Amino acid sequence: MGDDGIRSDWATKDFYKELGVAKTASQDEIKKAYRKLARANHPDSHPDDTAKHDKFKAVAEAYDVIGDADKRAKYDQARELFGRGGYPAGGGFGGGAGFGGGGNVNVEDLLRDRAGGGGGFGDLFGDLFGGGFTQSRRTQRATRGGDLETTATIGFTEALEGVTVSLRISSDSACATCHGTGGKPGTQPHVCPTCDGSGFVTASVGGAFSMNETCPTCGGRQLVYDDPCPTCHGTGRGQSARTIQAKIPAGVKDGQRIRLRGKGAPGDHGGPAGDLYVTVKVTGHRVFGRKGEHLTIDVPVSFPELALGAEIKVPTLGGAPVTLKVPAGTPNGRTFRIRGKGAEKRDGTKGDLLATVEVQVPGNLGPEAKQALEAYAAATADAPLRAGLYDEAR
């Protein structure tokens, strides 16, 4: 357990209560309590339970302090000091307010840097809070993770019925060595001198106008380290790859973009994760097409079937064929509606199957078929089909 990342507000937190142990508990009892709570609230066992995530962070923070004997002793001293009469006026540590509501003890004198004040409370707070405890001590802001984009290719039937797919996601994340701080593990940060810990600097734009920009020195992290992390070279960033399960809803269309909340890049300093946007590509079907909530199919028929009428079998997706009655004299290209055999709609009902009849011209005719067709041509020679076409063309 290192001293880096310790915050000044820890003196106002009851870490014993957080771990459920008495102030007189032994180090072994503290360790056992921590392990029990860590197992019960670990994020890997409860990936979607934010309350357990927060509890896990809290018990880890508590154990980092009172799980270390030296740090625990300093923490107890700080708690005892603050418990004698409350906090300074305004709830902070700066200013001239005294402890105990009316005393003449000056907080700035109590917390004077050990180099100028010669020890005392300055030493206590300097050791407990990582050195240089001052009114300007800052914590890094929680920031939301970035949004990510990916593509998922699914089959025609999967798009109609819905499917869960595995997606391999690579994203920018906190460095695994320094956990996003940018500093060498075991070293202490200090407030960025460029932005004075705000995380941004003001740049002049066109004379009278100015805008805020991310601080180039700390990268918006507000704190800097003299010794950079050897893995990320001070950037605090790294690459992570993970596999997630994404549920694609029934009825998704080709090219549709789906938003998965909280599945994007992880946030920094406890911030929420970003979102993942999945563009769905749907492969085609050899027989069926799709038109919104309806399915489409081209049904090959012969000329006699259209001219004389017929009953033909039409396949359905995932079901038994249906019988379609084609009336005599049906024109080529007519579309019939077969109700309830289409794609599933949001309300649970289904669209229709749109069957379009297409005359198929045989490539080869046998002698009898050719003779019969020639006889038909002779019988209908007095009814030219293109007479009106010539008149309209003029």
C-alpha positions in Angstrom: 0.0 0.0 0.0 1.6 3.2 -1.1 1.1 6.8 0.0 0.2 8.2 -3.4 -3.4 9.4 -4.0 -4.2 10.2 -0.3 -6.7 12.9 0.1 -7.1 15.5 2.8 -10.8 14.7 3.4 -9.9 11.3 4.9 -9.6 12.9 8.3 -13.4 13.4 8.2 -14.2 9.7 7.3 -14.8 6.8 9.7 -12.8 4.0 8.1 -13.5 1.7 11.0 -17.2 2.0 10.5 -16.7 1.4 6.7 -15.0 -1.9 7.4 -17.4 -2.8 10.3 -14.7 -3.1 12.9 -14.0 -1.5 16.3 -11.4 1.2 16.7 -9.5 -1.3 18.9 -9.5 -4.0 16.3 -6.2 -5.8 15.5 -4.5 -5.6 12.1 -5.6 -9.2 11.4 -9.2 -8.4 12.2 -9.1 -5.4 9.9 -7.6 -7.6 7.1 -10.2 -10.3 7.5 -13.0 -7.7 7.5 -11.6 -6.1 4.3 -11.2 -9.4 2.5 -14.8 -10.4 3.3 -16.2 -7.1 2.1 -14.0 -7.0 -1.0 -15.2 -10.5 -2.0 -18.8 -9.6 -1.4 -18.7 -6.4 -3.5 -16.1 -7.1 -6.1 -17.0 -5.5 -9.5 -16.1 -8.7 -11.4 -18.8 -10.6 -9.5 -21.4 -7.8 -9.9 -20.6 -6.1 -13.2 -23.9 -4.1 -13.3 -24.4 -3.2 -9.6 -23.1 0.3 -9.2 -23.9 0.3 -5.4 -21.5 -2.6 -4.8 -18.9 -0.9 -7.0 -19.0 2.1 -4.8 -18.9 0.0 -1.7 -15.8 -1.9 -3.0 -14.0 1.4 -3.6 -14.9 2.6 -0.1 -13.6 -0.5 1.7 -10.5 -0.4 -0.4 -9.9 3.2 0.5 -10.5 2.4 4.2 -8.1 -0.6 4.2 -5.4 1.4 2.4 -5.3 3.7 5.5 -6.1 1.6 8.6 -4.7 -1.6 7.1 -1.2 0.0 7.4 -0.1 0.3 11.0 1.9 3.5 10.6 -0.7 5.2 8.5 -3.4 4.0 10.9 -1.6 5.7 13.9 -1.4 9.0 12.1 -5.1 8.7 11.0 -6.1 8.0 14.6 -4.3 11.1 15.7 -6.0 13.2 13.1 -9.4 11.9 14.0 -8.8 12.6 17.7 -7.7 16.1 16.9 -10.7 16.9 14.8 -13.0 15.2 17.4 -12.1 17.6 20.2 -14.4 20.4 19.1 -15.6 20.1 15.6 -14.1 21.5 12.3 -12.9 24.9 11.3 -15.5 27.4 10.4 -16.8 26.8 6.9 -15.9 23.1 7.0 -12.4 23.6 5.5 -8.9 23.6 6.8 -7.8 27.1 5.8 -8.5 30.5 7.2 -8.0 31.7 10.8 -10.8 29.7 12.4 -9.9 27.8 15.5 -10.8 24.4 16.8 -13.4 24.0 19.4 -15.7 26.8 18.4 -14.1 29.9 20.0 -10.6 28.9 20.7 -7.7 31.1 19.6 -5.7 28.3 17.8 -5.0 29.3 14.3 -5.4 26.4 11.8 -2.8 27.9 9.4 -0.3 27.8 12.3 -1.2 24.3 13.1 -0.7 23.1 9.5 2.4 25.2 8.8 4.8 23.4 6.7 7.4 21.5 8.8 10.3 23.3 7.0 9.1 26.6 8.3 7.2 25.6 11.5 9.6 23.1 12.9 7.4 20.0 13.2 4.3 19.5 15.4 1.0 19.2 13.6 2.6 20.1 10.4 4.6 16.9 10.5 1.6 14.9 11.4 -0.5 16.2 8.5 2.4 16.2 6.1 3.1 12.5 6.7 -0.6 11.5 6.8 -1.6 13.3 3.6 1.5 12.7 1.5 3.5 15.8 2.3 2.9 19.5 1.7 -0.7 19.5 3.1 -2.0 23.0 2.2 -5.3 24.8 1.7 -4.8 24.4 -2.1 -4.6 20.6 -2.0 -6.8 19.3 -4.8 -8.3 16.0 -6.0 -8.6 15.0 -9.6 -12.0 15.4 -11.2 -13.9 12.3 -12.3 -14.3 12.3 -16.0 -16.6 10.3 -18.3 -15.1 7.7 -20.6 -15.3 8.2 -24.3 -17.9 6.7 -26.7 -16.8 3.9 -28.9 -17.9 2.7 -32.4 -18.0 -0.9 -33.7 -19.8 -3.0 -36.3 -21.6 -6.3 -36.0 -22.6 -8.5 -38.9 -25.6 -10.8 -38.3 -27.7 -13.1 -40.5 -31.1 -12.3 -42.1 -33.1 -14.5 -39.7 -31.1 -13.2 -36.7 -32.1 -9.7 -37.5 -35.7 -10.7 -37.5 -35.6 -12.7 -34.3 -32.9 -10.9 -32.3 -29.6 -12.3 -31.2 -26.8 -11.8 -28.7 -23.4 -11.4 -30.2 -19.8 -11.2 -28.8 -17.9 -8.1 -29.6 -14.2 -7.6 -29.1 -13.7 -4.0 -28.0 -10.3 -2.2 -27.8 -10.2 1.2 -26.1 -8.1 3.8 -24.5 -8.0 3.3 -20.7 -6.1 4.1 -17.6 -2.5 2.8 -17.6 -2.4 -0.6 -15.7 0.8 0.3 -14.0 0.0 3.8 -12.6 -3.8 3.4 -12.7 -4.1 6.6 -14.7 -2.1 9.0 -12.5 0.8 9.2 -14.9 3.3 8.9 -12.0 5.8 6.3 -11.0 4.1 4.0 -8.4 5.2 4.9 -4.9 5.9 8.5 -5.7 3.9 11.6 -4.6 2.1 14.1 -6.9 2.0 17.8 -6.5 -0.4 20.5 -7.9 0.4 21.3 -11.5 2.3 24.6 -11.6 1.0 25.5 -15.0 -2.7 25.5 -14.3 -2.5 25.7 -10.5 -4.5 22.5 -10.3 -7.5 23.6 -12.3 -6.8 21.2 -15.2 -7.1 23.9 -17.9 -5.4 27.1 -19.0 -6.9 30.2 -20.6 -5.7 31.0 -24.1 -6.3 34.4 -25.9 -8.3 34.2 -29.1 -8.4 37.3 -31.2 -7.4 39.8 -28.5 -10.5 40.5 -26.5 -11.7 36.9 -26.5 -10.3 33.9 -24.6 -11.1 30.2 -24.2 -10.3 27.4 -21.8 -8.0 24.6 -23.1 -6.8 21.4 -21.4 -3.6 22.1 -19.6 -0.6 20.9 -21.7 1.5 20.0 -18.7 -0.9 17.8 -16.7 -3.3 16.8 -19.5 -6.2 17.9 -17.4 -5.3 15.6 -14.5 -4.6 18.6 -12.2 -1.7 16.9 -10.5 1.8 16.1 -11.9 4.6 13.8 -10.8 8.3 14.5 -10.9 8.9 10.8 -11.8 6.7 9.7 -14.7 5.3 6.2 -15.0 7.8 4.0 -16.9 5.0 2.2 -18.7 2.9 5.1 -20.1 5.7 7.7 -19.8 3.5 10.1 -17.8 0.5 10.1 -20.1 -1.6 7.9 -17.7 -3.1 6.2 -20.6 -3.0 2.7 -22.0 -4.9 0.3 -24.3 -7.3 -2.4 -23.1 -9.1 -5.1 -24.9 -12.3 -6.9 -23.7 -15.1 -9.0 -25.0 -18.7 -7.9 -24.3 -22.0 -9.5 -25.0 -24.3 -7.2 -27.0 -28.0 -7.9 -27.4 -29.3 -7.0 -30.9 -33.1 -6.5 -30.7 -35.5 -8.3 -33.0 -36.5 -6.4 -36.1 -33.2 -4.5 -36.5 -32.5 -3.2 -40.0 -29.4 -3.3 -42.1 -27.3 -0.2 -41.3 -29.2 0.6 -38.1 -27.1 2.1 -35.3 -27.7 0.8 -31.7 -26.6 2.5 -28.5 -25.4 0.4 -25.6 -25.1 2.6 -22.5 -22.1 2.2 -20.3 -20.3 -0.2 -22.6 -17.8 2.3 -24.0 -14.3 3.4 -22.7 -14.0 3.4 -18.9 -14.0 6.7 -17.1 -11.1 8.2 -15.1 -11.0 8.7 -11.3 -14.3 7.0 -10.7 -16.1 8.7 -13.7 -18.8 6.7 -15.6 -18.0 4.7 -18.7 -18.9 6.0 -22.1 -21.4 4.4 -24.5 -20.9 1.9 -27.3 -22.5 2.5 -30.7 -22.9 -0.7 -32.8 -23.7 -0.4 -36.5 -25.5 -3.6 -37.6 -24.9 -5.2 -41.0 -27.5 -7.7 -42.0 -26.6 -10.3 -44.6 -29.0 -11.1 -47.4 -31.3 -14.2 -47.8 -31.3 -16.3 -51.0 -35.1 -16.4 -51.1 -36.6 -13.6 -49.0 -36.2 -9.9 -48.9 -37.4 -7.3 -46.5 -39.5 -4.1 -46.8 -39.9 -2.6 -43.4 -42.1 -4.9 -41.3 -42.9 -7.1 -44.3 -41.0 -9.8 -46.0 -40.9 -10.1 -49.8 -40.5 -13.1 -52.2 -40.5 -13.5 -56.0 -42.5 -16.6 -57.0 -41.8 -18.1 -60.4 -45.0 -19.1 -62.4 -45.8 -20.2 -65.9 -47.9 -18.4 -68.4 -50.7 -21.0 -68.3 -50.9 -20.6 -64.5 -51.5 -16.9 -64.8 -53.8 -17.2 -67.9 -55.9 -20.1 -66.6 -55.5 -19.5 -62.8 -53.9 -21.9 -60.4 -53.2 -22.8 -56.8 -49.4 -22.6 -56.0 -47.4 -23.3 -52.9 -45.4 -20.3 -51.5 -42.7 -20.9 -48.8 -42.6 -18.9 -45.6 -39.6 -18.0 -43.4 -39.3 -20.7 -40.6 -42.8 -22.1 -41.2 -44.8 -24.4 -43.5 -45.6 -23.3 -47.0 -49.0 -21.6 -47.7 -51.3 -22.1 -50.6 -51.8 -19.0 -52.8 -54.8 -18.9 -55.2 -53.9 -17.1 -58.5 -57.0 -16.0 -60.4 -57.3 -16.5 -64.1 -55.9 -13.6 -66.1 -53.5 -12.5 -63.4 -50.9 -10.1 -65.0 -47.2 -10.7 -64.6 -45.6 -8.9 -61.7 -48.7 -8.8 -59.5 -48.0 -8.8 -55.8 -50.2 -10.8 -53.4 -50.3 -10.2 -49.6 -50.1 -13.1 -47.3 -51.0 -11.8 -43.9 -49.1 -12.5 -40.7 -46.1 -14.2 -42.4 -43.7 -11.2 -42.3 -41.2 -9.7 -39.8 -42.1 -9.4 -36.1 -43.2 -5.8 -35.0 -42.5 -4.1 -31.7 -46.0 -4.9 -30.4 -45.3 -8.7 -30.9 -47.5 -9.0 -34.0 -46.1 -9.8 -37.5 -46.1 -8.0 -40.8 -47.1 -9.6 -44.1 -45.4 -11.7 -46.8 -45.6 -9.9 -50.1 -45.4 -12.5 -52.9 -44.8 -11.2 -56.5 -45.5 -13.6 -59.4 -43.0 -13.6 -62.2 -43.5 -15.5 -65.4 -40.6 -17.8 -66.3 -39.9 -18.2 -70.1 -38.6 -21.7 -70.8 -35.2 -21.8 -72.5 -36.0 -25.0 -74.5 -39.4 -26.3 -75.8 -40.1 -29.9 -76.6 -41.9 -30.8 -79.9 -45.4 -31.1 -78.3 -45.0 -27.9 -76.3 -43.7 -26.0 -79.3 -46.6 -27.2 -81.4 -49.2 -26.2 -78.8 -47.6 -22.8 -78.4 -47.7 -22.2 -82.2 -51.3 -23.2 -82.2 -52.0 -20.7 -79.4 -50.1 -18.0 -81.4 -52.2 -18.6 -84.4 -55.4 -18.6 -82.4 -54.6 -15.1 -81.0 -53.1 -13.5 -84.1 -56.1 -11.2 -84.6 -55.5 -9.5 -81.2 -52.2 -7.6 -81.7 -50.8 -6.5 -78.4 -48.8 -3.5 -79.7 -51.3 -1.7 -81.8 -52.0 1.0 -79.2 -48.3 1.4 -78.5 -47.7 2.6 -82.0 -50.5 5.1 -81.8 -49.3 6.6 -78.6 -45.7 6.8 -79.9 -46.8 9.1 -82.6 
